Amino acid sequence: MVSTRARAPQTISGSPKGQGTIEYLVIVAVVVVISLVVVSLFSGVLGSSGSGAVVSVGKLNSLGGGSISVNESVLDSESKGVVSLVNNSGENISVSEITVGGVENNDYEDFVWVSGGARVFSFSALSGNCSCIGMEGKQVSCELVMVVVSSSGLSKSLYSSSFVFDCVDQVQPKGTVVSANFCGEDSVVGTEVTACGTISSSGSYTLTQNLSSEGDCLTITDDDVTIYGNNCKVTGNINAGGAAEMESGFSGFVLNDINVYGNIYSNGGPGGSGGDINLLNSYALAVSASGAGIGYDCTPSCGGDTYGGPGGNIYLNNSQVSSISASGGGAGGSGDHTSGGPGGSVILVSSTVLGDITAVASGGYANASGGRLEISGATSTVTGTAYAEGFINQGGAYSPGTILFYSPCPSFDNIGVLSCGDDGSCAEECS
């Protein structure tokens, strides 16, 4: 039997043998007190699994052990929110679902999130467990689950029981937005669109429900058409291209707050030029405003020879597409003084192109000028190659393509290969 009776401490040279133990216990006690203070502070930052005001010393939000980091997370009084996230996983992924406060947001398909890229995701949080009503200027803590899909197709749920949101009056996202489905919640501007079909008059149109069709869903046959997507989804193409010979694509074509799971066209008809496409706060696959050539003599209506139509102008602001084409069309006819169409202009502001940008001149007897590409915004990304070369043969004016960078300057690490000069090269400078 081991005795537990306490014994009087022994002394050596007048010092208690147990003094080291006492000092150790004092140190442990101090560490415990400090730990309790830190835990208290962190509890204030992260809150509990339910909702509530948070007194914050700075958000420490992250998901998946830091594989997803957070730049910004806000929620407004209408229960709409955004999170600005960075993909630190080391691979291209996609997001299939975000659940905030128990409310699922499931319309993020057909979206690629490149490794190292920053994306802004919109969502709704209509549950009483995650609300900023009457909380402007404060913070709330909510449960958040994000389901990500790897490049090999494997799904994984990233979970935070206490994700912190800043409460604001109205969400104003910064950066390219990948929207969940808030379809039909905003007010209608102009004519209401409830089905696929043809828009034949200039003016404003607003989607009030998701649309779906094989091939072309919406066909535009007039200039100066603005479509407000109202956060709705279009499955199928939007086509504002010219159909008749020598007809140009339609210009003044604006798409705002719309997710197009298909292509957007404003190409010229045979011999016609590309139109103008403006894509704002939106998502689409391929976007094309190319000129067209005529592969035959059209005597007498065209005088025997035709010039290829020039490429149109494409403007993206806070948007993401898979590729862009604004090239000129080829010369037609058997004459020796015709030229292919020059390349068009492409302007990117805080936007992402996951593939190539092509704004080149097409061939003919005479020279043709290359296109023009302008990029600004720190979040702008071009994953593929940006082509803007001119065509040199003989005779006529010529200028090489131009690629320019403007402040706020993009990260050149996010810009793919550039090809614009006579030799295909192009410098990376920002003014």
HELIX and SHEET records of a PDB file:
HELIX    1   1 GLN A   19  LEU A   46  1                                  28    
HELIX    2   2 GLY A   64  GLY A   66  5                                   3    
HELIX    3   3 PHE A  412  ASN A  414  5                                   3    
SHEET    1   A 2 THR A  11  ILE A  12  0                                        
SHEET    2   A 2 SER A  15  PRO A  16 -1                                        
SHEET    1   B 5 SER A  62  LEU A  63  0                                        
SHEET    2   B 5 ILE A  68  ASP A  76 -1                                        
SHEET    3   B 5 LYS A  80  ASN A  87 -1                                        
SHEET    4   B 5 ALA A 118  SER A 124 -1                                        
SHEET    5   B 5 VAL A 177  VAL A 178  1                                        
SHEET    1   C 6 SER A  62  LEU A  63  0                                        
SHEET    2   C 6 ILE A  68  ASP A  76 -1                                        
SHEET    3   C 6 SER A 155  VAL A 168  1                                        
SHEET    4   C 6 GLN A 139  VAL A 149 -1                                        
SHEET    5   C 6 SER A  94  VAL A 100 -1                                        
SHEET    6   C 6 VAL A 103  ASN A 105 -1                                        
SHEET    1   D 9 THR A 191  VAL A 193  0                                        
SHEET    2   D 9 GLY A 203  LEU A 207  1                                        
SHEET    3   D 9 VAL A 225  TYR A 228  1                                        
SHEET    4   D 9 PHE A 253  ASN A 256  1                                        
SHEET    5   D 9 ASP A 276  LEU A 280  1                                        
SHEET    6   D 9 ASN A 313  ASN A 317  1                                        
SHEET    7   D 9 SER A 345  VAL A 349  1                                        
SHEET    8   D 9 ARG A 372  SER A 376  1                                        
SHEET    9   D 9 THR A 402  TYR A 406  1                                        
SHEET    1   E 4 GLY A 197  ILE A 199  0                                        
SHEET    2   E 4 LEU A 211  ILE A 220  1                                        
SHEET    3   E 4 LYS A 233  ASN A 239  1                                        
SHEET    4   E 4 ASN A 259  TYR A 261  1                                        
SHEET    1   F 9 GLY A 197  ILE A 199  0                                        
SHEET    2   F 9 LEU A 211  ILE A 220  1                                        
SHEET    3   F 9 LYS A 233  ASN A 239  1                                        
SHEET    4   F 9 ILE A 264  TYR A 265  1                                        
SHEET    5   F 9 ALA A 286  SER A 288  1                                        
SHEET    6   F 9 SER A 323  SER A 325  1                                        
SHEET    7   F 9 ILE A 357  THR A 358  1                                        
SHEET    8   F 9 ALA A 386  TYR A 387  1                                        
SHEET    9   F 9 LEU A 418  SER A 419  1                                        
SHEET    1   G 2 ASP A 305  THR A 306  0                                        
SHEET    2   G 2 GLY A 332  GLY A 333 -1                                        
SHEET    1   H 3 GLN A 320  VAL A 321  0                                        
SHEET    2   H 3 THR A 352  VAL A 353  1                                        
SHEET    3   H 3 THR A 381  VAL A 382  1                                        
END                                                                             
